[in-house]
Amino acid sequence: MKKLISTNPAKDYEVIGEVAISTDEEIIEKVAEANKAKTIWKETSLKERIEFLKPIYEEFKTRANEIDLLTAKETGIALTESKANTNGHLNKIKWFLDNVESALSDEITSEDDKSIHKIIYEPIGVAAVITPWNHPFGMFVWGVIPNLLVGNTVVFKISEECPLVGKLIEEIMGNHNLPVGVFSEVYGAGDVGWKLVNEKIDLIWFTGSTKTGQQLYKLAGEKFIKAVLELGGSNPCIVFEDADIQKIISKIYIKRFKLCGQTCDALKRLIVHHSIFDEVVEKLKKEIESKKTGDPENLETDLGSLAAQRQLTLLEGQVKDAVDKGAKIITGGRSLKNVNGAYYLPTLLTNISKDMRVWNEEVFGPVLPVISFETEEDAISLANDTIYGLGSIIFTNDQKRAMRVAFKIESGTVEINNTTHWLSCNPFGGYKKSGMGREHGIIGFRELCQLKVISMDKFR
Ligand code: ADP
């Protein structure tokens, strides 16, 4: 039997467990069961589906500490961040449970004395949900819970970097008598995911790299099924000269360095007006240097390790490329000395040019390139100088300018000053190569549904 070995990237890659990789036969069987279950689950009323999921939500809440610790061990994420994340994702489940009924209620489009027309939302069928490692529990919540609520059955594959979190999720999901085939998991790397999506499924829900997303989108096209894809990002943040510098530094820090810089929606390119450039860089340097990188399980730690050795190697290559091309390291720029693990110090880079990898690739780690601009047009052009279009941030005290720029930026979300877009009611997703479709909010539920129009005589 082939196994996935789970290691701790923050503790010299020590082995913390192992999980059997799903065989082709097991994948085929799970998809077949999901297909058998789809009629029962579709015909289970929405109210009943909500009732099935409520105790699952309660058990996730009571076992949140286990999720937090396992996430810290498997991914190197600081335990304090892991706790905050789990809490946020639990709130998201609550929002899903509380809002799915209104999101999917029938919608009357036209009515007169004789006839009535309405839209109803129906499940699509079997969803293959495939997730990355940066929010092991969170991505499960985002992908699996709304699919189950709208009536799709799910075969779930968590990232190969965090199979133990996957096992814990499977155990909890298995404790609540969901009908057989409504939810199941498969384990393994990309080959297992590929086998899964090539089976008889009706929908792909994927979060991960743009490269894999494009492969899945192609396959979805051939199979002629829907794919909801949330992919990479290289979010720009523009700081205009009238921004309140004191108030923005902590947000810039959090948006770039949260989860050690390993989120798709992170701020990845900082674009600062030349007149305040030095001041912003100096203040950010101070903020960064006040943070502690180290053992994720220590509650004093701000930044843990990266999730895997391969991520460290990739990041080192990106920074080396920048330095070779003339970038200046303001702080950081190296891994942590005397500790074995995938650690990298939070890093600020200036003297950035557009041929550098840190500018034109997604940087999934604690590295922030800062570039200056002269005019509003320059800033917009720099912000849009990316294949991605997930999110963006604008700091200015001029409301008209904020709206003008927000309109011209090519991204799925725009945050102006200190307001976050992260509310469960707000749809999330990207322009350009950041994805296809939206998650969360009313729109997020509807993305996972078939839309049917019923036009009928009025019955008397
Ligand atoms: P990352 O490099 O950030 O892990 P990937 O896109 O490689 O991003 O992986 C995200 C998820 O997609 C993981 O669960 C991974 O196993 C899975 N995956 C990778 N390649 C494929 C593929 N060709 N088909 C299906 N799933 C895949």
Residues whose N, C-alpha, C, O or C-beta is under 5 A from the ligand:
A	BS01	ADP	I130 T131 P132 K157 I158 S159 E160 G188 A189 G190 G193 W194 T207 G208 S209 T212
